[in-house]
Amino acid sequence: MINKYLIVLEKSETGFSAYSPDILGCIATGETLEETTKEMESALALHLSDMEELPQARGIDSYLEALQDSEGEEFYLTFISIPVSRQLSPR
């Protein structure tokens, strides 16, 4: 099973930060977009491994909310696919 979650990457003074609107509290930082994306992939996999139920990805609604929340900032949107090795029920 593979789940895809939206990731918002924002430019910061020291590089980039990332978060997922679907996974509250899961963040990462890095000096480049590539490093930040890789760090976020690891953080997301670790965060999800501790959850009993996987959050449901919200799809296009997440994009629209991210656009409103990041207005005026330099940001990038992408998805990260996370393989889930154990059987979990989506919420």
PyMOL commands that set and color helices and strands:
alter all, ss='L'
color gray80, all
select helices_A, chain A and resi 33-49+60-69
alter helices_A, ss='H'
color red, helices_A
select strands_A, chain A and resi 2-11+16-20+23-30+53-54+75-83+89-90
alter strands_A, ss='S'
color yellow, strands_A
deselect
rebuild
show_as cartoon
